[in-house]
Amino acid sequence: MESKDKVVLTYGTFDMFHVGHVRLLERLSYFGDRLIVGLSTDDFNARKGKKAVISYEDRASILRSCRFVEEVVPEKCWSQKVLDIRRFNVDVFGMGDDWQGEFDSLKSLCQVVYLPRTIDVSTTEIRANVLRHSA
């Protein structure tokens, strides 16, 4: 009998890809055999009131080049998570702990984990540093 790969799913914008992103993806990859990333589209980000510095296409290329990521899928809406968990037969849904408790409703579908953020690294801080240094 063939064993099923354990599938891990996460979501994010992954703008200005940095070491915190790499560490999160690496730690999530330890939970299974395949890591799928739902990447927020530019349109979805706009509806959330966010604007990525890097385009969706370029962020997707960056994520695909990361050795921990097996597949990148566009995230187009909040409700997509339930559909993707079913579509990809997800075993573990993981996010950074800045989302702690936000996705507990998915626990009936799969294991939900929240991992600590990398200390002193965030896209918001990087963006602020760039603006400070360019002024």
N, CA, C and O atoms as a GROMACS GRO file, in nm:
protein
  540
    1MET      N    1   0.084  -0.118   0.000
    1MET     CA    2   0.000   0.000   0.000
    1MET      C    3   0.089   0.125   0.000
    1MET      O    4   0.182   0.134   0.079
    2GLU      N    5   0.059   0.219  -0.089
    2GLU     CA    6   0.136   0.342  -0.101
    2GLU      C    7   0.094   0.442   0.007
    2GLU      O    8  -0.026   0.464   0.029
    3SER      N    9   0.193   0.502   0.074
    3SER     CA   10   0.159   0.598   0.178
    3SER      C   11   0.137   0.736   0.117
    3SER      O   12   0.202   0.772   0.019
    4LYS      N   13   0.047   0.812   0.175
    4LYS     CA   14   0.012   0.945   0.129
    4LYS      C   15   0.113   1.046   0.183
    4LYS      O   16   0.155   1.040   0.298
    5ASP      N   17   0.153   1.139   0.096
    5ASP     CA   18   0.237   1.249   0.142
    5ASP      C   19   0.160   1.334   0.240
    5ASP      O   20   0.040   1.356   0.223
    6LYS      N   21   0.228   1.381   0.343
    6LYS     CA   22   0.167   1.472   0.439
    6LYS      C   23   0.179   1.614   0.382
    6LYS      O   24   0.289   1.661   0.353
    7VAL      N   25   0.064   1.681   0.366
    7VAL     CA   26   0.059   1.811   0.300
    7VAL      C   27   0.043   1.923   0.403
    7VAL      O   28  -0.040   1.916   0.493
    8VAL      N   29   0.126   2.026   0.386
    8VAL     CA   30   0.123   2.145   0.472
    8VAL      C   31   0.085   2.263   0.383
    8VAL      O   32   0.130   2.275   0.270
    9LEU      N   33   0.000   2.351   0.436
    9LEU     CA   34  -0.048   2.467   0.363
    9LEU      C   35  -0.031   2.593   0.447
    9LEU      O   36  -0.061   2.593   0.567
   10THR      N   37   0.016   2.698   0.384
   10THR     CA   38   0.024   2.829   0.449
   10THR      C   39  -0.016   2.935   0.348
   10THR      O   40  -0.028   2.908   0.229
   11TYR      N   41  -0.038   3.055   0.398
   11TYR     CA   42  -0.078   3.168   0.314
   11TYR      C   43   0.000   3.292   0.354
   11TYR      O   44   0.047   3.304   0.467
   12GLY      N   45   0.013   3.383   0.260
   12GLY     CA   46   0.075   3.511   0.292
   12GLY      C   47   0.097   3.595   0.168
   12GLY      O   48   0.072   3.552   0.056
   13THR      N   49   0.146   3.715   0.190
   13THR     CA   50   0.180   3.806   0.082
   13THR      C   51   0.326   3.788   0.042
   13THR      O   52   0.360   3.800  -0.076
   14PHE      N   53   0.412   3.759   0.137
   14PHE     CA   54   0.554   3.733   0.113
   14PHE      C   55   0.617   3.844   0.029
   14PHE      O   56   0.691   3.817  -0.066
   15ASP      N   57   0.588   3.968   0.066
   15ASP     CA   58   0.645   4.083  -0.002
   15ASP      C   59   0.785   4.108   0.054
   15ASP      O   60   0.810   4.084   0.172
   16MET      N   61   0.874   4.157  -0.030
   16MET     CA   62   1.012   4.187   0.012
   16MET      C   63   1.070   4.066   0.087
   16MET      O   64   1.112   4.076   0.203
   17PHE      N   65   1.070   3.952   0.020
   17PHE     CA   66   1.111   3.823   0.076
   17PHE      C   67   1.238   3.839   0.160
   17PHE      O   68   1.338   3.894   0.114
   18HIS      N   69   1.232   3.789   0.285
   18HIS     CA   70   1.343   3.806   0.378
   18HIS      C   71   1.364   3.681   0.461
   18HIS      O   72   1.290   3.583   0.448
   19VAL      N   73   1.465   3.684   0.547
   19VAL     CA   74   1.503   3.567   0.625
   19VAL      C   75   1.390   3.517   0.715
   19VAL      O   76   1.382   3.398   0.742
   20GLY      N   77   1.304   3.604   0.762
   20GLY     CA   78   1.189   3.561   0.841
   20GLY      C   79   1.096   3.472   0.761
   20GLY      O   80   1.042   3.374   0.812
   21HIS      N   81   1.077   3.508   0.634
   21HIS     CA   82   0.996   3.424   0.546
   21HIS      C   83   1.061   3.288   0.526
   21HIS      O   84   0.996   3.184   0.536
   22VAL      N   85   1.191   3.289   0.500
   22VAL     CA   86   1.264   3.163   0.479
   22VAL      C   87   1.252   3.074   0.601
   22VAL      O   88   1.225   2.954   0.589
   23ARG      N   89   1.272   3.130   0.718
   23ARG     CA   90   1.266   3.050   0.841
   23ARG      C   91   1.126   2.995   0.866
   23ARG      O   92   1.112   2.881   0.910
   24LEU      N   93   1.023   3.073   0.839
   24LEU     CA   94   0.886   3.025   0.854
   24LEU      C   95   0.860   2.908   0.760
   24LEU      O   96   0.807   2.805   0.801
   25LEU      N   97   0.898   2.924   0.633
   25LEU     CA   98   0.876   2.817   0.535
   25LEU      C   99   0.956   2.692   0.571
   25LEU      O  100   0.907   2.580   0.556
   26GLU      N  101   1.077   2.711   0.617
   26GLU     CA  102   1.158   2.596   0.657
   26GLU      C  103   1.092   2.521   0.773
   26GLU      O  104   1.080   2.399   0.768
   27ARG      N  105   1.050   2.593   0.876
   27ARG     CA  106   0.988   2.528   0.992
   27ARG      C  107   0.856   2.460   0.953
   27ARG      O  108   0.826   2.351   1.001
   28LEU      N  109   0.778   2.524   0.866
   28LEU     CA  110   0.654   2.462   0.820
   28LEU      C  111   0.682   2.334   0.741
   28LEU      O  112   0.606   2.238   0.750
   29SER      N  113   0.790   2.334   0.664
   29SER     CA  114   0.822   2.217   0.583
   29SER      C  115   0.849   2.093   0.668
   29SER      O  116   0.831   1.981   0.621
   30TYR      N  117   0.892   2.112   0.792
   30TYR     CA  118   0.920   1.999   0.882
   30TYR      C  119   0.792   1.926   0.924
   30TYR      O  120   0.799   1.813   0.973
   31PHE      N  121   0.677   1.989   0.906
   31PHE     CA  122   0.550   1.928   0.946
   31PHE      C  123   0.498   1.827   0.844
   31PHE      O  124   0.402   1.755   0.872
   32GLY      N  125   0.559   1.821   0.727
   32GLY     CA  126   0.508   1.730   0.625
   32GLY      C  127   0.605   1.705   0.512
   32GLY      O  128   0.724   1.734   0.522
   33ASP      N  129   0.552   1.649   0.405
   33ASP     CA  130   0.632   1.614   0.288
   33ASP      C  131   0.621   1.717   0.176
   33ASP      O  132   0.713   1.731   0.095
   34ARG      N  133   0.510   1.788   0.171
   34ARG     CA  134   0.484   1.889   0.067
   34ARG      C  135   0.436   2.018   0.133
   34ARG      O  136   0.344   2.016   0.214
   35LEU      N  137   0.499   2.129   0.097
   35LEU     CA  138   0.454   2.260   0.146
   35LEU      C  139   0.395   2.337   0.029
   35LEU      O  140   0.462   2.364  -0.071
   36ILE      N  141   0.269   2.373   0.043
   36ILE     CA  142   0.198   2.454  -0.056
   36ILE      C  143   0.178   2.593   0.004
   36ILE      O  144   0.138   2.608   0.120
   37VAL      N  145   0.208   2.695  -0.076
   37VAL     CA  146   0.190   2.834  -0.031
   37VAL      C  147   0.079   2.899  -0.111
   37VAL      O  148   0.085   2.905  -0.234
   38GLY      N  149  -0.022   2.948  -0.040
   38GLY     CA  150  -0.126   3.031  -0.100
   38GLY      C  151  -0.076   3.174  -0.096
   38GLY      O  152  -0.064   3.233   0.011
   39LEU      N  153  -0.047   3.230  -0.211
   39LEU     CA  154   0.013   3.363  -0.221
   39LEU      C  155  -0.094   3.466  -0.257
   39LEU      O  156  -0.160   3.455  -0.360
   40SER      N  157  -0.111   3.566  -0.171
   40SER     CA  158  -0.212   3.670  -0.194
   40SER      C  159  -0.187   3.742  -0.326
   40SER      O  160  -0.077   3.792  -0.351
   41THR      N  161  -0.290   3.746  -0.409
   41THR     CA  162  -0.278   3.818  -0.536
   41THR      C  163  -0.278   3.968  -0.509
   41THR      O  164  -0.315   4.014  -0.401
   42ASP      N  165  -0.236   4.044  -0.609
   42ASP     CA  166  -0.236   4.189  -0.595
   42ASP      C  167  -0.378   4.241  -0.574
   42ASP      O  168  -0.400   4.334  -0.496
   43ASP      N  169  -0.475   4.182  -0.644
   43ASP     CA  170  -0.614   4.222  -0.630
   43ASP      C  171  -0.667   4.194  -0.489
   43ASP      O  172  -0.734   4.278  -0.429
   44PHE      N  173  -0.636   4.076  -0.436
   44PHE     CA  174  -0.680   4.041  -0.301
   44PHE      C  175  -0.614   4.134  -0.198
   44PHE      O  176  -0.680   4.180  -0.105
   45ASN      N  177  -0.485   4.162  -0.216
   45ASN     CA  178  -0.418   4.255  -0.126
   45ASN      C  179  -0.486   4.392  -0.129
   45ASN      O  180  -0.503   4.454  -0.024
   46ALA      N  181  -0.524   4.439  -0.247
   46ALA     CA  182  -0.591   4.569  -0.258
   46ALA      C  183  -0.722   4.568  -0.181
   46ALA      O  184  -0.756   4.666  -0.115
   47ARG      N  185  -0.797   4.456  -0.189
   47ARG     CA  186  -0.922   4.446  -0.114
   47ARG      C  187  -0.898   4.441   0.036
   47ARG      O  188  -0.986   4.477   0.114
   48LYS      N  189  -0.779   4.398   0.079
   48LYS     CA  190  -0.743   4.396   0.221
   48LYS      C  191  -0.683   4.530   0.265
   48LYS      O  192  -0.650   4.548   0.383
   49GLY      N  193  -0.668   4.623   0.170
   49GLY     CA  194  -0.608   4.753   0.202
   49GLY      C  195  -0.457   4.750   0.206
   49GLY      O  196  -0.394   4.836   0.268
   50LYS      N  197  -0.397   4.650   0.139
   50LYS     CA  198  -0.251   4.636   0.135
   50LYS      C  199  -0.202   4.654  -0.008
   50LYS      O  200  -0.274   4.627  -0.104
   51LYS      N  201  -0.078   4.700  -0.020
   51LYS     CA  202  -0.014   4.710  -0.152
   51LYS      C  203   0.125   4.651  -0.141
   51LYS      O  204   0.209   4.702  -0.066
   52ALA      N  205   0.150   4.544  -0.215
   52ALA     CA  206   0.282   4.483  -0.216
   52ALA      C  207   0.377   4.566  -0.302
   52ALA      O  208   0.336   4.625  -0.402
   53VAL      N  209   0.503   4.571  -0.262
   53VAL     CA  210   0.606   4.640  -0.339
   53VAL      C  211   0.641   4.557  -0.462
   53VAL      O  212   0.669   4.611  -0.569
   54ILE      N  213   0.639   4.425  -0.446
   54ILE     CA  214   0.676   4.332  -0.552
   54ILE      C  215   0.548   4.271  -0.610
   54ILE      O  216   0.456   4.236  -0.535
   55SER      N  217   0.540   4.258  -0.742
   55SER     CA  218   0.421   4.206  -0.807
   55SER      C  219   0.395   4.061  -0.769
   55SER      O  220   0.485   3.990  -0.724
   56TYR      N  221   0.270   4.018  -0.787
   56TYR     CA  222   0.234   3.879  -0.760
   56TYR      C  223   0.325   3.784  -0.838
   56TYR      O  224   0.379   3.689  -0.780
   57GLU      N  225   0.341   3.808  -0.968
   57GLU     CA  226   0.421   3.719  -1.052
   57GLU      C  227   0.563   3.704  -0.998
   57GLU      O  228   0.616   3.593  -0.994
   58ASP      N  229   0.625   3.814  -0.957
   58ASP     CA  230   0.762   3.809  -0.906
   58ASP      C  231   0.768   3.742  -0.769
   58ASP      O  232   0.860   3.665  -0.740
   59ARG      N  233   0.669   3.771  -0.683
   59ARG     CA  234   0.666   3.704  -0.552
   59ARG      C  235   0.647   3.553  -0.569
   59ARG      O  236   0.707   3.475  -0.495
   60ALA      N  237   0.565   3.513  -0.665
   60ALA     CA  238   0.544   3.370  -0.692
   60ALA      C  239   0.674   3.306  -0.741
   60ALA      O  240   0.707   3.194  -0.700
   61SER      N  241   0.747   3.374  -0.828
   61SER     CA  242   0.875   3.321  -0.876
   61SER      C  243   0.976   3.305  -0.763
   61SER      O  244   1.048   3.205  -0.756
   62ILE      N  245   0.979   3.403  -0.675
   62ILE     CA  246   1.070   3.396  -0.560
   62ILE      C  247   1.034   3.276  -0.473
   62ILE      O  248   1.122   3.199  -0.433
   63LEU      N  249   0.906   3.260  -0.443
   63LEU     CA  250   0.863   3.147  -0.359
   63LEU      C  251   0.892   3.013  -0.426
   63LEU      O  252   0.936   2.919  -0.360
   64ARG      N  253   0.867   3.003  -0.556
   64ARG     CA  254   0.894   2.877  -0.627
   64ARG      C  255   1.042   2.841  -0.623
   64ARG      O  256   1.077   2.723  -0.631
   65SER      N  257   1.128   2.941  -0.610
   65SER     CA  258   1.272   2.914  -0.607
   65SER      C  259   1.319   2.867  -0.469
   65SER      O  260   1.432   2.820  -0.454
   66CYS      N  261   1.235   2.880  -0.370
   66CYS     CA  262   1.269   2.839  -0.233
   66CYS      C  263   1.259   2.688  -0.222
   66CYS      O  264   1.156   2.630  -0.257
   67ARG      N  265   1.363   2.624  -0.175
   67ARG     CA  266   1.368   2.477  -0.174
   67ARG      C  267   1.265   2.413  -0.082
   67ARG      O  268   1.238   2.293  -0.094
   68PHE      N  269   1.207   2.488   0.009
   68PHE     CA  270   1.107   2.433   0.101
   68PHE      C  271   0.967   2.429   0.041
   68PHE      O  272   0.880   2.358   0.090
   69VAL      N  273   0.946   2.506  -0.066
   69VAL     CA  274   0.812   2.522  -0.125
   69VAL      C  275   0.797   2.431  -0.247
   69VAL      O  276   0.879   2.434  -0.338
   70GLU      N  277   0.691   2.350  -0.246
   70GLU     CA  278   0.666   2.263  -0.360
   70GLU      C  279   0.572   2.326  -0.461
   70GLU      O  280   0.585   2.304  -0.582
   71GLU      N  281   0.476   2.403  -0.412
   71GLU     CA  282   0.376   2.459  -0.503
   71GLU      C  283   0.328   2.594  -0.450
   71GLU      O  284   0.316   2.615  -0.330
   72VAL      N  285   0.300   2.685  -0.544
   72VAL     CA  286   0.245   2.817  -0.511
   72VAL      C  287   0.112   2.829  -0.583
   72VAL      O  288   0.103   2.805  -0.704
   73VAL      N  289   0.008   2.867  -0.509
   73VAL     CA  290  -0.125   2.888  -0.568
   73VAL      C  291  -0.172   3.029  -0.533
   73VAL      O  292  -0.141   3.080  -0.425
   74PRO      N  293  -0.247   3.092  -0.623
   74PRO     CA  294  -0.296   3.228  -0.594
   74PRO      C  295  -0.405   3.226  -0.487
   74PRO      O  296  -0.498   3.145  -0.492
   75GLU      N  297  -0.391   3.315  -0.390
   75GLU     CA  298  -0.496   3.334  -0.289
   75GLU      C  299  -0.577   3.454  -0.334
   75GLU      O  300  -0.526   3.566  -0.344
   76LYS      N  301  -0.708   3.431  -0.360
   76LYS     CA  302  -0.793   3.535  -0.416
   76LYS      C  303  -0.898   3.587  -0.318
   76LYS      O  304  -0.957   3.692  -0.341
   77CYS      N  305  -0.923   3.512  -0.208
   77CYS     CA  306  -1.024   3.554  -0.111
   77CYS      C  307  -1.003   3.480   0.021
   77CYS      O  308  -0.936   3.377   0.026
   78TRP      N  309  -1.062   3.534   0.129
   78TRP     CA  310  -1.047   3.475   0.261
   78TRP      C  311  -1.106   3.333   0.267
   78TRP      O  312  -1.047   3.244   0.329
   79SER      N  313  -1.220   3.313   0.202
   79SER     CA  314  -1.290   3.185   0.213
   79SER      C  315  -1.221   3.071   0.138
   79SER      O  316  -1.260   2.956   0.151
   80GLN      N  317  -1.120   3.102   0.062
   80GLN     CA  318  -1.048   3.004  -0.017
   80GLN      C  319  -0.978   2.898   0.068
   80GLN      O  320  -0.956   2.786   0.022
   81LYS      N  321  -0.943   2.932   0.190
   81LYS     CA  322  -0.866   2.840   0.274
   81LYS      C  323  -0.937   2.705   0.292
   81LYS      O  324  -0.875   2.600   0.278
   82VAL      N  325  -1.064   2.708   0.322
   82VAL     CA  326  -1.140   2.584   0.340
   82VAL      C  327  -1.140   2.502   0.211
   82VAL      O  328  -1.120   2.381   0.213
   83LEU      N  329  -1.161   2.570   0.099
   83LEU     CA  330  -1.163   2.501  -0.030
   83LEU      C  331  -1.028   2.439  -0.062
   83LEU      O  332  -1.021   2.326  -0.110
   84ASP      N  333  -0.920   2.512  -0.036
   84ASP     CA  334  -0.785   2.461  -0.063
   84ASP      C  335  -0.748   2.345   0.029
   84ASP      O  336  -0.683   2.250  -0.014
   85ILE      N  337  -0.790   2.352   0.154
   85ILE     CA  338  -0.763   2.241   0.247
   85ILE      C  339  -0.825   2.113   0.193
   85ILE      O  340  -0.764   2.006   0.198
   86ARG      N  341  -0.945   2.124   0.142
   86ARG     CA  342  -1.013   2.006   0.085
   86ARG      C  343  -0.951   1.966  -0.048
   86ARG      O  344  -0.928   1.848  -0.073
   87ARG      N  345  -0.924   2.063  -0.133
   87ARG     CA  346  -0.870   2.036  -0.268
   87ARG      C  347  -0.734   1.967  -0.263
   87ARG      O  348  -0.708   1.875  -0.341
   88PHE      N  349  -0.648   2.011  -0.171
   88PHE     CA  350  -0.512   1.956  -0.163
   88PHE      C  351  -0.498   1.847  -0.056
   88PHE      O  352  -0.389   1.795  -0.034
   89ASN      N  353  -0.611   1.812   0.009
   89ASN     CA  354  -0.609   1.710   0.114
   89ASN      C  355  -0.503   1.744   0.220
   89ASN      O  356  -0.415   1.663   0.250
   90VAL      N  357  -0.513   1.864   0.273
   90VAL     CA  358  -0.414   1.920   0.366
   90VAL      C  359  -0.422   1.853   0.503
   90VAL      O  360  -0.530   1.830   0.558
   91ASP      N  361  -0.304   1.823   0.557
   91ASP     CA  362  -0.293   1.765   0.691
   91ASP      C  363  -0.265   1.872   0.796
   91ASP      O  364  -0.316   1.865   0.908
   92VAL      N  365  -0.182   1.972   0.758
   92VAL     CA  366  -0.142   2.076   0.852
   92VAL      C  367  -0.156   2.213   0.786
   92VAL      O  368  -0.104   2.236   0.677
   93PHE      N  369  -0.226   2.303   0.855
   93PHE     CA  370  -0.238   2.442   0.813
   93PHE      C  371  -0.152   2.523   0.910
   93PHE      O  372  -0.172   2.515   1.031
   94GLY      N  373  -0.057   2.600   0.858
   94GLY     CA  374   0.032   2.675   0.946
   94GLY      C  375   0.044   2.821   0.909
   94GLY      O  376   0.044   2.858   0.791
   95MET      N  377   0.056   2.903   1.012
   95MET     CA  378   0.073   3.047   0.994
   95MET      C  379   0.167   3.098   1.102
   95MET      O  380   0.196   3.028   1.199
   96GLY      N  381   0.215   3.222   1.086
   96GLY     CA  382   0.292   3.287   1.190
   96GLY      C  383   0.203   3.317   1.309
   96GLY      O  384   0.082   3.331   1.295
   97ASP      N  385   0.264   3.327   1.427
   97ASP     CA  386   0.184   3.346   1.548
   97ASP      C  387   0.120   3.484   1.560
   97ASP      O  388   0.046   3.510   1.655
   98ASP      N  389   0.149   3.574   1.465
   98ASP     CA  390   0.076   3.701   1.462
   98ASP      C  391  -0.070   3.678   1.422
   98ASP      O  392  -0.153   3.767   1.434
   99TRP      N  393  -0.101   3.557   1.374
   99TRP     CA  394  -0.237   3.517   1.339
   99TRP      C  395  -0.298   3.425   1.444
   99TRP      O  396  -0.403   3.366   1.420
  100GLN      N  397  -0.235   3.414   1.559
  100GLN     CA  398  -0.278   3.321   1.665
  100GLN      C  399  -0.430   3.326   1.687
  100GLN      O  400  -0.487   3.432   1.712
  101GLY      N  401  -0.494   3.209   1.677
  101GLY     CA  402  -0.636   3.197   1.702
  101GLY      C  403  -0.726   3.231   1.584
  101GLY      O  404  -0.843   3.193   1.585
  102GLU      N  405  -0.675   3.301   1.484
  102GLU     CA  406  -0.758   3.348   1.372
  102GLU      C  407  -0.811   3.235   1.285
  102GLU      O  408  -0.915   3.250   1.221
  103PHE      N  409  -0.742   3.122   1.283
  103PHE     CA  410  -0.782   3.013   1.195
  103PHE      C  411  -0.817   2.886   1.272
  103PHE      O  412  -0.814   2.776   1.216
  104ASP      N  413  -0.850   2.901   1.398
  104ASP     CA  414  -0.888   2.785   1.480
  104ASP      C  415  -1.010   2.713   1.425
  104ASP      O  416  -1.030   2.594   1.451
  105SER      N  417  -1.094   2.784   1.350
  105SER     CA  418  -1.212   2.721   1.291
  105SER      C  419  -1.176   2.612   1.192
  105SER      O  420  -1.260   2.528   1.158
  106LEU      N  421  -1.052   2.611   1.144
  106LEU     CA  422  -1.007   2.510   1.048
  106LEU      C  423  -0.965   2.379   1.116
  106LEU      O  424  -0.936   2.280   1.049
  107LYS      N  425  -0.963   2.379   1.250
  107LYS     CA  426  -0.918   2.260   1.324
  107LYS      C  427  -1.006   2.137   1.301
  107LYS      O  428  -0.962   2.025   1.325
  108SER      N  429  -1.128   2.157   1.255
  108SER     CA  430  -1.213   2.042   1.224
  108SER      C  431  -1.173   1.977   1.092
  108SER      O  432  -1.216   1.865   1.062
  109LEU      N  433  -1.090   2.046   1.013
  109LEU     CA  434  -1.048   1.996   0.882
  109LEU      C  435  -0.906   1.940   0.881
  109LEU      O  436  -0.875   1.849   0.805
  110CYS      N  437  -0.820   1.997   0.968
  110CYS     CA  438  -0.679   1.958   0.970
  110CYS      C  439  -0.615   2.014   1.098
  110CYS      O  440  -0.677   2.088   1.174
  111GLN      N  441  -0.490   1.976   1.119
  111GLN     CA  442  -0.415   2.033   1.232
  111GLN      C  443  -0.382   2.179   1.199
  111GLN      O  444  -0.345   2.209   1.085
  112VAL      N  445  -0.394   2.267   1.296
  112VAL     CA  446  -0.361   2.408   1.277
  112VAL      C  447  -0.246   2.444   1.371
  112VAL      O  448  -0.254   2.420   1.491
  113VAL      N  449  -0.139   2.502   1.315
  113VAL     CA  450  -0.024   2.542   1.396
  113VAL      C  451   0.008   2.689   1.370
  113VAL      O  452  -0.008   2.740   1.260
  114TYR      N  453   0.052   2.755   1.476
  114TYR     CA  454   0.097   2.894   1.469
  114TYR      C  455   0.242   2.896   1.516
  114TYR      O  456   0.271   2.859   1.629
  115LEU      N  457   0.333   2.938   1.428
  115LEU     CA  458   0.475   2.936   1.461
  115LEU      C  459   0.525   3.076   1.497
  115LEU      O  460   0.481   3.175   1.438
  116PRO      N  461   0.617   3.084   1.593
  116PRO     CA  462   0.671   3.215   1.632
  116PRO      C  463   0.739   3.286   1.515
  116PRO      O  464   0.804   3.224   1.431
  117ARG      N  465   0.722   3.416   1.512
  117ARG     CA  466   0.788   3.497   1.409
  117ARG      C  467   0.937   3.506   1.440
  117ARG      O  468   0.980   3.489   1.555
  118THR      N  469   1.015   3.532   1.336
  118THR     CA  470   1.157   3.557   1.355
  118THR      C  471   1.171   3.694   1.419
  118THR      O  472   1.120   3.793   1.367
  119ILE      N  473   1.240   3.701   1.531
  119ILE     CA  474   1.252   3.825   1.607
  119ILE      C  475   1.329   3.930   1.528
  119ILE      O  476   1.429   3.900   1.462
  120ASP      N  477   1.281   4.053   1.534
  120ASP     CA  478   1.344   4.170   1.472
  120ASP      C  479   1.347   4.167   1.319
  120ASP      O  480   1.429   4.236   1.258
  121VAL      N  481   1.259   4.087   1.256
  121VAL     CA  482   1.252   4.084   1.111
  121VAL      C  483   1.106   4.089   1.069
  121VAL      O  484   1.027   4.003   1.107
  122SER      N  485   1.071   4.190   0.990
  122SER     CA  486   0.937   4.197   0.933
  122SER      C  487   0.941   4.285   0.809
  122SER      O  488   1.024   4.375   0.798
  123THR      N  489   0.850   4.259   0.718
  123THR     CA  490   0.841   4.340   0.597
  123THR      C  491   0.812   4.485   0.632
  123THR      O  492   0.866   4.576   0.570
  124THR      N  493   0.728   4.508   0.732
  124THR     CA  494   0.694   4.644   0.775
  124THR      C  495   0.820   4.719   0.821
  124THR      O  496   0.839   4.835   0.786
  125GLU      N  497   0.905   4.651   0.900
  125GLU     CA  498   1.029   4.714   0.947
  125GLU      C  499   1.126   4.740   0.833
  125GLU      O  500   1.190   4.845   0.828
  126ILE      N  501   1.137   4.645   0.741
  126ILE     CA  502   1.226   4.663   0.626
  126ILE      C  503   1.180   4.781   0.542
  126ILE      O  504   1.261   4.865   0.502
  127ARG      N  505   1.050   4.788   0.516
  127ARG     CA  506   0.995   4.899   0.438
  127ARG      C  507   1.023   5.033   0.508
  127ARG      O  508   1.061   5.130   0.442
  128ALA      N  509   1.005   5.039   0.640
  128ALA     CA  510   1.031   5.162   0.715
  128ALA      C  511   1.179   5.200   0.709
  128ALA      O  512   1.212   5.318   0.695
  129ASN      N  513   1.267   5.102   0.719
  129ASN     CA  514   1.412   5.129   0.710
  129ASN      C  515   1.450   5.183   0.574
  129ASN      O  516   1.530   5.276   0.564
  130VAL      N  517   1.393   5.127   0.469
  130VAL     CA  518   1.422   5.175   0.333
  130VAL      C  519   1.377   5.319   0.319
  130VAL      O  520   1.450   5.403   0.265
  131LEU      N  521   1.257   5.349   0.367
  131LEU     CA  522   1.206   5.487   0.359
  131LEU      C  523   1.292   5.584   0.441
  131LEU      O  524   1.320   5.695   0.397
  132ARG      N  525   1.335   5.540   0.559
  132ARG     CA  526   1.419   5.623   0.645
  132ARG      C  527   1.553   5.653   0.578
  132ARG      O  528   1.602   5.766   0.583
  133HIS      N  529   1.610   5.553   0.514
  133HIS     CA  530   1.742   5.569   0.453
  133HIS      C  531   1.737   5.641   0.319
  133HIS      O  532   1.840   5.690   0.271
  134SER      N  533   1.620   5.647   0.258
  134SER     CA  534   1.608   5.715   0.128
  134SER      C  535   1.570   5.861   0.144
  134SER      O  536   1.573   5.937   0.047
  135ALA      N  537   1.534   5.900   0.265
  135ALA     CA  538   1.491   6.039   0.287
  135ALA      C  539   1.607   6.134   0.302
  135ALA      O  540   1.588   6.254   0.321
   0.00000   0.00000   0.00000
